[in-house]
Amino acid sequence: MKAIYGLAVIPFIGFLSGGAILSKVDPLFLGLPFLMVWNIAWMFISSGILAVIYWFDSHAEDAQP
């Protein structure tokens, strides 16, 4: 397994840690509950991380004969 695939664990931990850590936080952010904002933010962060994994993986395949 390539080491870059280890980055895929970060979004999983990010999504799950929000419920455990932020369940008692009540403030609103842009009119939304903070836990919902946390999940939406992690959706975008996950997309970025998966794009990085894809970029490194596609360049590694191009380098192989």
N, C-alpha and C positions, 0 to 999 in steps of 0.2 A: 504494500500500500504506500502510496506517495505521501510524504509528510504534509503537503499542502492540503490534503483532504482533512487533516486535523482541524482546520479552520471551521469546518462544518459543524463542529461541536459548540462553537461560540453562540450561534443563534438559539440553539436548543436550550442552553443554560440561561441565556438572556430572557427568553420567554418564560421559562419556569421560575426564575428567580423573582420576577415581578410580583407574582401572586403571593409568594412567601414573604417577601421583604416589604412590599408596598400595600398590603391589604388593609393596613390601618391608617393610611394617608388619605385624608378627605378633601384636600383643596382641588379646585377646578382649574384647568388650564385650557384657555380658549373656550370655556363653557363645557368642557368634557371632563369626566372623572379622570384623575391622574393615571389610574391603572389602564384605562382605555388608551390614553396618550402613550403610555409605556409600550403597549402592544403594537400600536400603529408605528411608533418609532422603530421597534424591533423588526417590523415587516420591511421597512426601508433599509435598515442596517443589514438584514439577512440577504436582501437582494444585492446589496453591494458586496458582501462577502462571497456570495455565490458567483457573482460576476468576476471577482478576482480569481477564484478557484478555476472557473472556466477559462479565463485568459491564460493563466499559467499552464493549464492542462492542454489547451489547444496549441500553445507554442511548444510544448514538450513533444507533442505528436508531430508537429511540422519538422522538428529537428531530427527525428528518427528517420533512417533510410527506408 
